């Protein structure tokens, strides 16, 4: 990663197993609506909240990510978690990006449903206080009543360029963007591949080609919910 101290960057984390069109659309929308010139896709090697990816190597997931964002201006893959060799938590990764030599001001990108999981994240209140989040979801946040009051009070609407904070990246806000990414999930894609179904419109063409050429996900058994 090129070091540009003080630069505000979007950070999209996940297992990307595999990366799909929803991830790319989410990054595009956040970039456009928040005026972000740079988006970092941060794949994790050992996710803390779900089983580690099986049957597909970290190198495969990195290769698919590189293919998915090829030609997307300002998009890049960051190995900051993938090469750590340990379980990485969001707050630690964002602190490393801000203080660990890069000097970025990160904005963490998530889907609206992920807000419900925030109380289970490591040091969640410190995380929200220290960093800005961008949340994609149309209309009312899903099951808003279930949000912890200490989380709900950080939510702000971004209706246009004038409502984007001038100090974006400073922290303490959950910025809700009124847009919904395509309804596609990595789990459903894995199921379709295992069932011999096509991936038209679900993953970028070069990702579909990589999956096909490397026979990924073919031997997976049907996953449980």
C-alpha positions as CSV (number, residue, x, y, z in Angstrom):
1,X,0.0,0.0,0.0
2,X,1.3,3.4,-0.9
3,X,1.6,5.6,2.2
4,X,-0.4,8.8,2.0
5,X,-0.6,10.2,5.5
6,X,-4.0,11.9,6.3
7,X,-5.8,10.4,3.3
8,X,-9.4,9.2,3.9
9,X,-9.8,5.7,2.5
10,X,-12.7,3.2,2.5
11,X,-12.0,-0.2,4.0
12,X,-14.0,-3.2,2.9
13,X,-13.2,-6.3,4.8
14,X,-14.3,-9.9,4.6
15,X,-13.4,-13.5,3.6
16,X,-14.3,-12.8,-0.1
17,X,-15.0,-16.5,-0.5
18,X,-15.6,-15.7,-3.3
19,X,-15.7,-12.0,-4.0
20,X,-18.9,-11.1,-5.9
21,X,-20.7,-8.2,-7.7
22,X,-22.3,-7.1,-4.4
23,X,-18.8,-6.3,-3.0
24,X,-17.8,-4.3,-6.0
25,X,-21.1,-2.3,-6.2
26,X,-20.8,-1.6,-2.5
27,X,-17.3,-0.2,-2.9
28,X,-18.4,1.9,-5.9
29,X,-21.4,3.4,-4.2
30,X,-19.4,4.3,-1.0
31,X,-16.7,5.8,-3.2
32,X,-19.1,7.9,-5.2
33,X,-21.4,9.1,-2.4
34,X,-18.6,9.8,0.1
35,X,-16.1,11.2,-2.4
36,X,-13.5,8.5,-1.5
37,X,-10.7,8.2,-4.1
38,X,-9.4,5.0,-2.7
39,X,-11.0,1.8,-1.5
40,X,-9.0,-1.0,0.2
41,X,-10.3,-4.6,0.0
42,X,-9.0,-6.3,3.1
43,X,-9.3,-10.1,3.0
44,X,-8.8,-11.9,6.3
45,X,-7.0,-15.2,6.6
46,X,-8.7,-16.3,9.9
47,X,-12.1,-14.6,10.4
48,X,-13.0,-14.2,14.1
49,X,-16.8,-14.5,13.7
50,X,-17.2,-17.4,11.2
51,X,-15.5,-20.7,10.3
52,X,-12.2,-20.3,8.3
53,X,-12.7,-20.8,4.6
54,X,-12.3,-24.4,3.5
55,X,-11.2,-25.9,0.2
56,X,-10.0,-22.6,-1.2
57,X,-6.6,-21.1,-0.4
58,X,-5.8,-17.6,0.7
59,X,-3.9,-17.2,-2.5
60,X,-7.0,-18.1,-4.5
61,X,-9.1,-15.5,-2.7
62,X,-6.4,-12.9,-3.3
63,X,-6.3,-13.8,-6.9
64,X,-10.0,-13.6,-7.3
65,X,-10.1,-10.2,-5.6
66,X,-7.3,-8.8,-7.9
67,X,-9.4,-9.9,-10.9
68,X,-12.6,-8.5,-9.5
69,X,-11.2,-5.0,-9.1
70,X,-9.0,-4.8,-12.2
71,X,-9.7,-1.6,-14.0
72,X,-11.6,0.0,-11.1
73,X,-9.8,3.3,-10.4
74,X,-8.7,3.7,-6.8
75,X,-9.5,0.1,-5.8
76,X,-6.7,-2.1,-4.4
77,X,-6.2,-5.3,-2.4
78,X,-4.5,-4.8,1.0
79,X,-2.7,-7.8,2.6
80,X,-2.6,-6.2,6.0
81,X,-4.8,-9.0,7.6
82,X,-4.0,-11.8,5.2
83,X,-0.3,-11.8,6.0
84,X,-0.7,-11.3,9.8
85,X,-0.9,-15.1,10.4
86,X,-3.3,-14.6,13.4
87,X,-7.0,-13.8,13.9
88,X,-7.4,-10.1,13.1
89,X,-10.1,-7.9,14.6
90,X,-11.5,-4.8,12.9
91,X,-10.4,-2.4,15.6
92,X,-6.8,-3.6,15.4
93,X,-6.7,-3.4,11.6
94,X,-8.1,0.1,11.5
95,X,-5.7,1.2,14.2
96,X,-2.8,-0.2,12.2
97,X,-4.0,1.7,9.1
98,X,-4.2,4.9,11.1
99,X,-1.2,4.7,13.3
100,X,1.0,1.9,12.0
101,X,3.0,3.8,9.4
102,X,0.3,4.4,6.7
103,X,-1.4,7.3,8.4
104,X,-4.7,6.7,6.7
105,X,-8.0,7.9,8.1
106,X,-10.1,4.8,7.4
107,X,-13.9,4.6,6.9
108,X,-15.1,1.0,7.4
109,X,-17.7,-0.1,4.9
110,X,-20.5,-2.6,6.0
111,X,-23.9,-3.8,5.0
112,X,-26.9,-2.7,7.1
113,X,-27.5,-6.2,8.6
114,X,-24.0,-6.2,10.0
115,X,-25.0,-3.4,12.4
116,X,-26.9,-6.0,14.4
117,X,-23.7,-7.9,15.0
118,X,-21.7,-4.9,16.2
119,X,-22.3,-5.6,19.9
120,X,-20.4,-8.9,19.5
121,X,-17.3,-7.3,17.9
122,X,-14.1,-6.8,19.9
123,X,-14.1,-3.4,21.7
124,X,-17.2,-2.4,19.8
125,X,-17.9,0.9,21.6
126,X,-14.3,2.0,21.2
127,X,-14.4,1.0,17.6
128,X,-17.4,3.2,16.8
129,X,-16.0,6.1,18.8
130,X,-12.6,6.0,17.1
131,X,-13.7,5.3,13.5
132,X,-16.4,6.3,11.0
133,X,-18.5,3.6,9.4
134,X,-20.5,3.7,6.1
135,X,-23.6,1.5,6.1
136,X,-25.5,0.6,2.9
137,X,-29.2,-0.1,3.2
138,X,-32.4,1.3,1.6
139,X,-35.1,2.8,3.9
140,X,-35.1,2.1,7.6
141,X,-32.2,0.1,9.0
142,X,-33.3,-3.5,9.5
143,X,-34.7,-4.2,12.9
144,X,-33.6,-0.8,14.2
145,X,-35.3,-1.4,17.5
146,X,-32.8,-4.2,18.1
147,X,-29.8,-1.9,17.9
148,X,-28.1,-1.1,21.2
149,X,-28.9,2.6,22.1
150,X,-25.2,3.2,22.4
151,X,-24.8,2.2,18.8
152,X,-28.0,3.8,17.4
153,X,-27.1,7.3,18.6
154,X,-24.1,7.2,16.3
155,X,-26.2,6.7,13.1
156,X,-26.5,9.7,10.7
157,X,-28.2,9.9,7.3
158,X,-26.1,10.9,4.2
159,X,-28.6,12.2,1.7
160,X,-26.1,14.0,-0.6
161,X,-22.7,15.5,-0.9
162,X,-23.6,18.4,1.5
163,X,-24.4,15.9,4.3
164,X,-21.0,14.2,4.2
165,X,-19.0,15.3,7.2
166,X,-16.1,17.7,6.3
167,X,-13.9,15.7,8.7
168,X,-14.8,12.3,7.3
169,X,-12.6,9.7,8.8
170,X,-12.3,11.4,12.2
171,X,-14.6,8.8,13.8
172,X,-17.7,8.5,16.0
173,X,-20.3,8.2,13.2
174,X,-22.2,5.5,11.4
175,X,-23.1,7.1,8.1
176,X,-26.1,5.5,6.5
177,X,-26.2,5.6,2.7
178,X,-29.6,5.0,1.1
179,X,-28.7,2.3,-1.4
180,X,-28.9,-1.4,-1.4
181,X,-26.3,-3.6,-3.1
182,X,-27.3,-6.6,-5.2
183,X,-28.9,-9.4,-3.3
184,X,-26.1,-11.9,-3.7
185,X,-24.0,-13.9,-1.1
186,X,-20.8,-15.9,-1.3
187,X,-22.6,-18.8,0.4
188,X,-25.2,-18.9,-2.4
189,X,-22.5,-18.7,-5.0
190,X,-20.7,-21.7,-3.5
191,X,-23.9,-23.6,-3.5
192,X,-24.6,-22.8,-7.1
193,X,-21.1,-24.0,-8.1
194,X,-21.4,-27.2,-6.2
195,X,-24.8,-27.8,-7.9
196,X,-23.3,-27.2,-11.3
197,X,-25.3,-23.9,-11.9
198,X,-24.0,-20.9,-13.8
199,X,-22.8,-17.7,-12.1
200,X,-24.1,-15.2,-14.7
201,X,-24.4,-11.7,-13.0
202,X,-23.2,-12.9,-9.6
203,X,-19.5,-12.6,-9.9
204,X,-17.3,-10.6,-12.3
205,X,-16.5,-12.5,-15.5
206,X,-12.8,-12.9,-14.7
207,X,-13.6,-14.3,-11.3
208,X,-16.0,-16.8,-12.8
209,X,-13.3,-17.8,-15.2
210,X,-10.7,-18.3,-12.4
211,X,-13.2,-20.4,-10.4
212,X,-13.9,-22.6,-13.5
213,X,-10.2,-22.9,-14.5
214,X,-9.1,-23.9,-11.0
215,X,-12.1,-26.1,-10.2
216,X,-12.9,-24.2,-7.0
217,X,-15.8,-25.1,-4.8
218,X,-16.7,-28.2,-6.9
219,X,-16.5,-30.8,-4.2
220,X,-18.3,-28.8,-1.4
221,X,-21.2,-30.4,0.4
222,X,-24.3,-28.4,0.8
223,X,-23.8,-25.8,3.5
224,X,-26.0,-25.5,6.5
225,X,-27.6,-22.1,7.4
